[in-house]
Amino acid sequence: MRARDKVAVSALRATLAALDNAEAVPVGSAGIRGAASLEESPVGAGATEVARRELSEQATADIVRAEIAERLEAAAELTAPAHADRAARLRSEAAVLLGLLDGPGAA
């Protein structure tokens, strides 16, 4: 990361965003109901905050695998010579993520 590996940074940022989205609580299940009037609405710092879901190790790995598959599928679709650089970048990002799943000794 200190070497500013743009491919790794891009892959990790996108995957962290996917994990963050997976931890979000669906709006309908948050337990916060719309107040009938302004006077009945929750007030104060954190009044509408809901605890995020905790992902299991398996769920986290599944999300990372989905990110890998998404990149490899997109790279496979980029067959035109003009898109060769983008396809190579997507394959490199997938390799970075695969290295994370395999563990630090395999990378």
QUIMO-V656595 format. One record per residue. PHI is phi in whole degrees, -180 to 180 (* if undefined). OMEGA is omega as a letter, one per 30 degrees, with the letter a starting at -180 (NA if undefined). D_CENTER is the distance of its C-alpha to the mean C-alpha in whole Angstrom. Layout:
BEGIN
PHI/OMEGA/D_CENTER + PHI/OMEGA/D_CENTER
END
This chain:
BEGIN
*/a/18 + -67/l/22 + -80/l/23 + 59/l/20 + -72/a/19 + -62/a/17 + -66/a/15 + -65/a/14 + -62/l/13 + -63/a/11 + -64/a/9 + -69/l/8 + -63/a/7 + -65/a/5 + -70/l/3 + -63/l/4 + -65/l/3 + -64/l/2 + -67/l/4 + -62/l/6 + -64/a/6 + -69/l/7 + -81/a/10 + -67/l/11 + -86/l/15 + -58/a/16 + -57/a/19 + -68/a/21 + -101/a/21 + -73/l/21 + 82/l/25 + -103/a/25 + -103/l/28 + -67/a/29 + -75/a/33 + -69/l/36 + -142/a/37 + -61/a/36 + -65/a/38 + -94/a/36 + -76/l/32 + -63/a/31 + -130/l/31 + 109/a/30 + -64/l/27 + 80/a/25 + -64/a/27 + -112/l/24 + -78/l/21 + -129/l/20 + -63/l/18 + -77/l/15 + -73/l/14 + -102/a/14 + -87/l/12 + -74/l/15 + -62/l/14 + -65/l/15 + -64/l/12 + -63/l/9 + -63/l/11 + -63/l/11 + -67/l/7 + -64/l/8 + -62/l/11 + -65/l/10 + -65/l/8 + -63/a/11 + -61/l/13 + -62/l/12 + -68/a/13 + -67/l/16 + -65/l/17 + -64/l/16 + -65/l/18 + -67/l/21 + -77/a/22 + -87/a/22 + -97/a/26 + -68/l/28 + -57/l/29 + -66/a/28 + -104/a/24 + -61/l/25 + -65/l/23 + -65/l/20 + -64/l/20 + -65/l/21 + -64/l/18 + -63/l/15 + -65/l/17 + -66/l/17 + -63/l/13 + -62/l/13 + -65/l/16 + -61/a/14 + -67/l/12 + -63/l/14 + -63/l/16 + -68/l/14 + -70/a/14 + -73/a/18 + 105/a/19 + -66/a/20 + -75/a/23 + -90/a/22 + -76/NA/20
END
